[in-house]
Amino acid sequence: MSLIKFLDDINKDLLSIEQKLDFLKNSQIYNSSEIFAALNYVKNINRVEELQFDCIDVCGTGGNKNARLNSSTIIAFLLACKGIPVLK
């Protein structure tokens, strides 16, 4: 299965969790043109849902394996404590 087919099947909710895991465990390393095509595919998916309220999206780099606190999560908690709606 190609990377684009995999992404398309995920977008259409056609794959079970087992199929997704199998693809990810057994996939090859992709070249730059395949990665670029996948990025363009994901960028062009029209799956934006309108929010019913104003909020801020807080994200970080995550998963860098440094023995530090997750700063974006702490910021999300601080903003939420001040009554600011947060997406994380």
N, C-alpha and C positions, 0 to 999 in steps of 0.2 A: 504494500500500500504506500502511495506517495504521501509526502508531508501535507500537500494541499488537500488530497482526498481525506486524510485523517482529520484535518481542521474542518473541512466541509461536513464530514459525518458528525463531528462533535457539535458543530453549529446547528445541525438538523436533528440532534439528539438521537442518532441512530446507533450509537455504540454503548455497549454495557461497560461497566467499570472494569470488568475482566479484559475486554477487548482494548480498552484504553491503556490499562497497565501492560498488557502484552506488547502493544505497539511501542510504548515508551521504553520498556525493558529491552526490546530486541531491535530498536531502530538504529540505523547507521548514523554516522556523523555526516551531516549535510554540508555541501559546498556553499559558497557565498551566494550563488545565484538562486539556489533553492531556499535559502534563508530569506533573501530579499523578496522572493515571490511569496513566501509565507507571511512576511511582514505586511506586504501590500494586500494580501487576502484579508488578514485580520483588520487592517486599517479600513478596508472598504466594507466590512460587515456593518450593515445598518441596524444595529441593535441597541440604540440609545433609548432609554426609557425616561420619560419625563418625570421628574420628582415633584411631589405635591407640596414641598416646602423648601425653603432656602437652607442650605447647609454647606459645610466645607469638607472637602475630601483631604484626608491626611494619610500620606503614605511615606515610606522610607525605603532604604535599600534592602533591608531584611536579609536574613540568611548569610551574613558575612562571617559567621562563626567566631566573631570576636566576643570575648567574655565581658560584654557590656550590657547595660540596660537597653531595651528597645526604645529609642527616643521618640519615634513617631507614635507609638502606643501611649507613652507617657503624655505627650502633647495632646493626643486625642482625649485622654482622661481629664486633663486640665481644662481643655476647652469645654468639654461636656459639663464639668463641674460649674463652669461659669454660665451654663445655660445655652451654649452655642451648639446647635445641631451638627453632629460630626458623622461622616462616612469613613469607614476604615476598611 
